[in-house]
Structure formats: structure tokens, C-alpha cells
Amino acid sequence: MLFKLSFNNMKKSIKDYSIYFLTLVLGVAIFYMFNSLESQQAMLQVSRFTKRNDKIDDIYVRICISICSSYIRITNCIC
């Protein structure tokens, strides 16, 4: 009796459950994709190459952060 009631309830709300299920599957797939990237040979070569450019990347990041923070300060003063 309870199984039949719960099964009918599940059939009525299959659209809601499918959205949650697809979101869960997508999240797990993305998780395993990022975990598998670090063990691939191509990514190991890329990481060796990017270690050389860390100082240049730090400079670019600092410039972008300063531009964004200046823009935020300017827009907050106008309002």
C-alpha cells in the first residue's frame, strides 16, 4: 500500500526529480573531470610550462585586481 502510494507520488513529480538528478549527475561528472585532469600527461606538461610564467601571471592578476577595485570605488562614489 505504501509502496503504491510512494510510486504514484514519484510518477506525478518526475519533472522535479529529473532536474535534481541531472544536476547531481552533471556535478559528479565535472568533479571527476577536474580530478582526472591533473593526472594526464598533457596537463603535466602544461603545468611545467606555466611554472615559468608565474611572476608574469602575478603581475597581470594584480593589475586586473587594481583596475576592478578602482572601478568599484568610482561607481560607489557616484551613487
matplotlib code that plots the C-alpha trace (Angstrom):
import matplotlib.pyplot as plt

x = [0.0, 2.7, 4.8, 2.0, 1.4, 5.0, 5.3, 2.3, 3.7, 7.0, 5.3, 3.5, 6.6, 9.1, 9.9, 11.2, 13.2, 14.7, 16.1, 17.7, 19.0, 20.5, 22.1, 23.6, 25.0, 26.4, 28.1, 29.7, 30.8, 32.5, 34.1, 35.7, 36.7, 38.7, 40.2, 41.3, 42.9, 45.8, 47.0, 47.1, 50.4, 49.4, 48.3, 51.6, 53.5, 51.3, 51.9, 55.7, 55.4, 53.2, 55.5, 58.0, 55.4, 54.1, 55.7, 54.2, 50.8, 51.1, 51.7, 48.6, 46.4, 47.5, 46.8, 43.4, 42.5, 43.6, 41.6, 38.5, 38.8, 39.3, 36.2, 34.2, 35.4, 34.4, 31.0, 30.3, 31.2, 28.8, 25.8]
y = [0.0, 2.5, 1.4, 2.1, 5.5, 6.5, 5.2, 7.2, 10.3, 9.8, 9.5, 12.8, 14.7, 13.1, 16.5, 17.9, 14.8, 14.7, 18.2, 17.3, 14.0, 15.7, 18.4, 15.7, 13.8, 16.9, 17.9, 14.4, 14.4, 17.8, 16.7, 13.6, 15.6, 18.0, 15.3, 13.3, 16.4, 16.5, 13.0, 13.4, 13.8, 16.9, 18.7, 17.8, 19.4, 22.5, 22.8, 22.7, 25.4, 27.6, 27.4, 29.6, 32.3, 32.6, 36.0, 37.4, 36.0, 37.6, 41.0, 40.6, 39.5, 42.5, 44.9, 43.4, 43.5, 47.1, 48.1, 46.3, 47.7, 51.2, 50.8, 49.6, 52.6, 55.0, 53.5, 53.5, 57.2, 58.2, 56.6]
z = [0.0, 1.0, -2.0, -4.4, -2.8, -3.0, -6.6, -7.7, -6.0, -7.8, -11.1, -10.5, -9.7, -12.1, -13.7, -10.3, -9.6, -13.1, -12.7, -9.4, -10.8, -13.9, -11.7, -9.5, -12.5, -14.0, -10.7, -10.3, -13.9, -13.5, -10.3, -11.8, -14.9, -12.9, -10.8, -13.9, -15.5, -13.0, -13.9, -17.7, -19.3, -21.4, -18.2, -16.5, -19.4, -19.3, -15.6, -16.1, -18.7, -16.6, -13.6, -15.5, -16.1, -12.5, -12.0, -15.2, -14.2, -10.8, -12.3, -14.6, -11.7, -9.6, -12.5, -13.1, -9.3, -9.1, -12.2, -10.8, -7.3, -8.8, -10.9, -7.9, -5.8, -8.6, -9.1, -5.4, -5.1, -7.9, -6.3]

ax = plt.figure().add_subplot(projection="3d")
ax.plot(x, y, z, "-o")
ax.set_aspect("equal")
plt.show()
